[in-house]
Amino acid sequence: MNEVKMFMGLTLAALVNGLLIQAALAEETRTALVPLPSVDDFTGGEDGWGVGLGLSVEYESAYEGSDEFEFEPNPAGALQWRDGDNIYYFAGAALGWRGLRSETWLLDASVAFPVEEGREESDSEDGRLEGLGDVEGSTELVLQARRAFDSDWRYWLDARLVTSEDGNLFLVGPGRRFGDQTDGTGSELGLVVVFHDSDYANRDFGIDAEQSANSGLAQTDLDGGVRSVGLNYTFRYFVSDHWQVFGEALYEHYSSDVRDSPIARSDYEAEVGVGALYVF
């Protein structure tokens, strides 16, 4: 009987050890373009196609400046093609390219096409947008650069420009990656300062003479400057060889100019989202 127990114990130990070795090998074979959870890479470190498809659910502000919150399901994932240190991708309504340069520079350029209205009067169930009309979405060009302070991307600085016919948005801030994975999983925390020009500011928070007459809200014209200061937390993990879970939490505190707008019913914008996807 003791021999049987010993055999079973050795067999179980060998099985567990084998699974751990397989997990370690799987980790080694997956090498993301950069090891950041906020930059998805479904190619497994190899040239060619990478595909991830899934769904996320977000609990977020109903519109910019809203004190109302809502749940919203969204598709998740991307179609990617990797060629060395370059990835070309189609994600949601965005078509773009990102590339790694000198191991510490990540550059990204994309065109994001509008898939829905920027803001509708019906977005407020309390009727706080009545008389303001709908704000149309617009095609945006997004240019981004991240500079790592070391080759393992433990700390980095991010800068992003969003430009469209509605104006310009600029974001800048540092970040910190947690975990030692090289497959793009783990978690990270970023600090961001957001700037907008007057066109972009008035698209979301301005009220012209006609809107003022229709809504009864005070006419408001904003200058460009600081829009908000915020924190962004991201996590991403493989729960099996193909299934991945991810999530994000975002908090932005508006500047005093934005808070003075009658549209801004809250001093902040917040969002929490979780999801899962299958990596082919």
C-alpha positions in Angstrom: 0.0 0.0 0.0 2.8 2.4 0.8 4.4 1.7 -2.6 1.1 2.5 -4.2 0.8 5.8 -2.3 4.4 6.7 -3.2 3.7 5.9 -6.9 0.6 8.1 -6.9 2.4 10.9 -5.1 5.3 10.8 -7.6 2.8 10.7 -10.5 0.9 13.7 -9.2 4.1 15.6 -8.5 5.3 14.8 -12.1 1.9 15.9 -13.5 2.0 19.2 -11.6 5.6 19.8 -12.5 4.8 19.1 -16.1 1.9 21.6 -16.1 4.2 24.3 -14.5 6.8 23.6 -17.2 4.2 23.9 -20.0 2.9 27.2 -18.5 6.5 28.5 -18.3 7.2 27.5 -21.9 3.9 29.1 -23.0 5.0 32.3 -21.3 8.4 32.2 -23.0 6.8 31.6 -26.4 4.5 34.6 -26.0 6.4 37.8 -26.4 4.4 41.0 -26.9 5.7 43.9 -28.9 6.0 45.7 -25.5 5.0 44.1 -22.2 2.2 46.6 -21.4 -1.4 45.4 -20.7 -2.8 48.5 -22.3 -1.2 47.6 -25.7 -2.8 44.4 -26.9 -0.8 42.0 -29.0 -2.5 38.8 -30.2 0.3 37.6 -32.4 2.2 35.6 -29.7 5.5 37.1 -30.7 5.5 35.6 -34.2 5.2 37.3 -37.6 1.8 36.8 -39.2 -1.8 37.2 -38.2 -3.1 37.6 -34.7 -6.8 37.7 -33.8 -8.6 38.3 -30.5 -12.4 38.5 -30.3 -14.5 39.1 -27.2 -16.9 41.3 -25.3 -16.6 43.9 -22.5 -19.1 45.5 -20.3 -18.5 49.1 -19.0 -20.1 51.1 -16.3 -19.5 54.7 -17.2 -20.7 58.3 -17.3 -23.6 58.7 -19.7 -21.8 61.6 -21.5 -19.0 64.0 -20.9 -19.7 65.8 -17.6 -22.7 63.7 -16.7 -23.7 62.7 -13.1 -25.7 59.8 -14.6 -24.1 56.4 -15.2 -25.0 53.5 -17.4 -23.9 50.0 -18.4 -22.8 49.5 -22.0 -21.7 46.3 -23.7 -19.0 46.7 -26.4 -17.1 44.3 -28.7 -13.5 43.7 -27.9 -10.4 42.5 -29.7 -8.6 43.2 -32.9 -7.3 41.8 -36.2 -3.5 42.2 -36.3 -0.6 41.5 -38.7 2.9 41.5 -37.2 6.1 42.0 -39.2 9.0 42.1 -36.8 8.8 45.2 -34.6 5.7 46.4 -36.5 2.0 45.6 -36.0 -0.8 46.7 -38.4 -4.2 46.4 -36.8 -7.9 46.9 -37.2 -9.6 47.3 -33.8 -13.2 48.3 -33.5 -13.5 51.3 -35.8 -9.8 52.1 -35.8 -7.2 51.2 -38.5 -3.6 51.8 -37.5 0.0 50.9 -37.1 2.3 50.6 -34.1 6.1 50.0 -34.1 8.9 49.5 -31.6 12.0 51.5 -32.1 15.3 51.2 -30.2 13.6 48.9 -27.6 12.4 52.0 -25.6 10.2 53.9 -28.1 6.7 52.8 -29.1 5.1 54.8 -31.9 1.4 54.5 -32.9 -0.7 56.1 -35.6 -4.3 55.3 -36.3 -7.5 56.6 -37.9 -10.6 56.1 -35.8 -13.9 56.3 -37.6 -17.2 57.4 -35.9 -19.6 54.5 -35.1 -22.2 56.5 -33.2 -23.3 60.0 -32.3 -20.8 61.9 -30.1 -23.7 63.0 -27.8 -27.5 62.8 -28.1 -30.1 64.6 -26.1 -31.5 61.2 -25.1 -28.2 60.4 -23.3 -29.6 62.1 -20.3 -32.5 60.3 -18.8 -33.1 63.3 -16.5 -33.6 65.6 -19.5 -30.5 67.7 -18.8 -29.5 67.9 -22.4 -32.8 69.0 -23.8 -32.5 71.9 -26.3 -28.8 71.3 -26.8 -29.2 69.2 -29.9 -27.1 66.2 -30.9 -23.3 66.4 -31.3 -22.1 64.4 -34.4 -19.1 62.0 -34.1 -16.2 62.7 -36.3 -13.2 60.8 -37.8 -10.1 61.3 -35.6 -6.4 60.9 -36.3 -4.6 59.6 -33.3 -0.8 59.9 -33.0 1.0 58.4 -29.9 4.5 58.0 -28.6 5.6 56.1 -25.5 9.2 56.3 -24.1 10.3 53.7 -21.7 12.9 54.6 -19.1 14.4 51.1 -19.4 14.2 48.0 -21.7 11.7 46.1 -19.5 9.2 49.0 -19.7 8.8 49.2 -15.9 8.3 53.0 -16.1 7.3 55.0 -19.2 6.1 58.4 -20.4 3.1 58.6 -22.8 2.1 61.4 -25.1 -0.9 61.3 -27.4 -2.5 63.8 -29.9 -6.1 63.4 -31.1 -7.0 65.7 -33.9 -10.3 66.0 -35.9 -12.5 68.6 -37.5 -14.0 69.2 -34.0 -10.6 70.3 -32.5 -7.6 68.8 -30.8 -7.0 66.9 -27.6 -3.5 66.3 -26.1 -2.7 63.8 -23.4 0.6 63.3 -21.5 1.6 61.4 -18.4 3.9 58.8 -16.8 3.0 55.1 -16.1 4.2 52.2 -14.0 4.0 48.5 -15.0 3.5 45.7 -12.4 4.5 42.1 -12.9 7.4 40.5 -14.8 5.4 38.9 -17.7 6.7 39.5 -21.2 3.4 38.5 -22.9 1.6 41.8 -22.4 -0.3 40.6 -19.3 -0.2 42.0 -15.8 -1.3 45.4 -14.7 -0.3 49.0 -15.0 -1.2 52.4 -13.6 -1.0 55.7 -15.5 -1.3 59.4 -14.6 -2.6 61.6 -17.3 -3.0 65.3 -17.9 -5.5 66.2 -20.7 -5.4 69.4 -22.7 -8.0 70.6 -25.2 -8.2 73.5 -27.6 -11.2 75.8 -27.6 -13.0 74.0 -30.5 -12.8 70.6 -28.7 -13.7 72.2 -25.4 -16.8 73.9 -26.8 -17.9 70.7 -28.6 -18.4 69.0 -25.3 -19.0 71.8 -22.8 -19.9 75.0 -24.8 -23.3 76.4 -25.2 -24.0 78.8 -28.1 -26.7 81.4 -28.4 -29.2 79.1 -30.1 -28.6 76.3 -27.6 -29.0 78.7 -24.8 -32.3 79.9 -26.1 -33.6 76.3 -26.6 -32.4 74.9 -23.3 -32.5 77.8 -20.9 -28.9 77.2 -19.9 -26.4 80.1 -19.8 -24.4 80.8 -22.9 -20.9 79.4 -22.4 -17.7 79.8 -24.4 -14.6 78.0 -23.2 -10.9 78.7 -24.0 -8.4 76.0 -24.6 -6.2 74.7 -21.7 -6.2 71.9 -19.1 -9.3 69.7 -19.4 -8.7 67.2 -16.7 -6.2 65.3 -14.5 -6.8 61.6 -14.1 -5.7 58.0 -13.3 -6.0 55.0 -15.5 -5.6 51.4 -14.2 -5.4 48.4 -16.7 -5.1 44.7 -16.2 -4.8 41.7 -18.6 -4.4 38.0 -17.8 -4.4 34.7 -19.7 -6.7 32.2 -17.8 -5.8 29.5 -20.4 -3.8 29.1 -23.6 -6.5 31.1 -25.5 -8.8 32.8 -23.1 -7.9 36.2 -21.8 -9.6 38.5 -19.2 -9.0 42.2 -19.1 -10.3 45.3 -17.4 -9.8 49.0 -16.9 -10.7 51.7 -14.4 -10.6 55.4 -15.3 -11.0 58.5 -13.2 -10.7 62.1 -14.6 -11.2 65.2 -12.5 -12.2 68.2 -14.5 -10.5 71.6 -14.4 -12.3 74.6 -13.0 -13.2 76.0 -16.4 -14.9 72.8 -17.4 -16.7 72.5 -14.1 -18.1 76.0 -14.6 -20.0 74.8 -17.7 -23.8 74.1 -17.1 -23.3 70.9 -19.1 -20.8 69.6 -16.5 -23.2 68.2 -13.8 -20.3 66.4 -12.1 -16.8 67.4 -11.3 -15.4 64.2 -12.8 -15.8 61.4 -15.3 -15.4 57.8 -14.3 -15.5 54.4 -16.0 -15.0 50.7 -15.0 -15.0 47.9 -17.5 -14.3 44.2 -17.6 -14.3 41.7 -20.4 -13.0 38.5 -21.9 -11.8 37.5 -25.3 -10.5 34.4 -27.2 -7.1 34.7 -28.8 -6.9 32.5 -31.9 
